[in-house]
Amino acid sequence: MRRVLIVVVLIVAAAEVFVRRTADSPTSLRRREIIIEQTSDGILVRSKQSHVGLWEHLFGKDPNEEVTIKAPRQIALSLRGVNGRVNVTDIDGSIEVRLCARKFLK
């Protein structure tokens, strides 16, 4: 089966956000949307499930996303609700991690 790949690069304030999305089909990519927002507290990267037909809901496959954020060293990093591997390097500020479903590496 063919793999579909989408790469998004967004520069927000002093940070760069890279999103790499892969799926088995364009239909699978439409199952979830990645939203990147600049807020008063910093950058918010989140996902939003899209409504798909019943057949796709029951038998379709979710896409995979890999998010990389390049930010200045002097930041306070807060991660919540991450379901996947987290690797943090070269940060001089505080790190807060909540509800991380997989491995956290520092």
C-alpha positions in Angstrom: 0.0 0.0 0.0 1.2 3.5 -0.8 2.3 5.8 2.0 1.2 9.5 1.9 3.5 12.0 3.4 2.9 15.7 4.3 5.5 17.9 5.9 4.6 21.3 7.4 7.1 23.9 8.5 5.8 26.9 10.5 7.9 29.7 12.0 6.1 31.1 15.1 7.7 33.9 17.1 11.2 32.6 17.9 10.4 28.9 17.3 10.2 26.6 14.4 7.5 23.8 14.3 8.0 20.9 12.0 5.2 18.4 11.5 5.7 15.2 9.5 2.5 13.3 8.8 2.3 9.9 7.3 -0.7 7.6 6.4 -1.7 4.8 4.2 -4.1 7.0 2.2 -5.3 10.6 1.8 -8.5 9.5 3.6 -6.5 8.5 6.6 -4.8 11.9 6.7 -8.3 13.5 6.9 -9.1 11.6 10.1 -7.1 14.0 12.2 -6.0 17.6 11.8 -2.9 19.2 13.4 -3.5 22.7 14.7 -0.6 25.1 15.6 -1.5 28.3 17.4 0.4 31.2 18.9 -1.1 32.0 22.3 -0.2 34.5 25.0 1.6 31.7 26.8 3.6 30.5 23.8 3.0 27.9 21.1 0.2 25.3 21.2 0.3 22.2 19.0 -2.8 20.0 19.2 -4.8 17.6 17.1 -8.4 17.5 16.3 -10.3 14.4 15.2 -12.4 14.9 12.1 -15.7 13.3 11.5 -15.5 10.5 8.9 -18.1 8.1 7.6 -19.1 5.0 9.6 -17.1 2.6 7.4 -14.0 4.7 7.7 -14.6 5.2 11.4 -14.8 1.4 12.0 -12.1 0.2 9.6 -9.9 3.1 8.7 -6.4 3.7 10.1 -5.3 6.8 11.9 -2.3 8.9 10.5 1.0 9.2 12.3 2.4 12.6 13.3 5.9 13.5 14.3 6.3 17.0 15.7 9.6 18.7 16.2 9.9 22.1 17.8 13.1 24.1 17.7 13.0 26.9 20.2 15.5 29.1 22.2 17.3 27.4 25.0 15.9 29.8 27.7 12.2 28.6 27.7 9.8 26.9 30.1 8.6 23.7 28.4 5.2 22.3 29.3 4.0 19.0 27.7 0.5 17.6 28.3 -1.3 14.7 26.9 1.5 13.4 24.7 1.0 9.9 23.3 4.4 9.0 22.0 8.1 9.4 22.5 9.4 12.7 23.8 13.0 13.8 23.5 14.1 17.1 25.0 17.6 18.4 24.6 19.5 21.7 25.3 16.9 23.5 27.4 18.1 25.7 30.3 14.5 26.5 31.6 12.0 24.4 33.4 10.4 21.2 32.0 6.9 20.1 33.0 5.4 16.8 31.7 1.9 15.6 32.4 0.0 12.6 31.1 2.8 11.4 28.8 1.7 8.0 27.6 5.1 6.7 26.4 8.8 7.2 27.0 10.3 10.6 28.0 14.0 11.2 27.3 16.1 14.1 28.5 
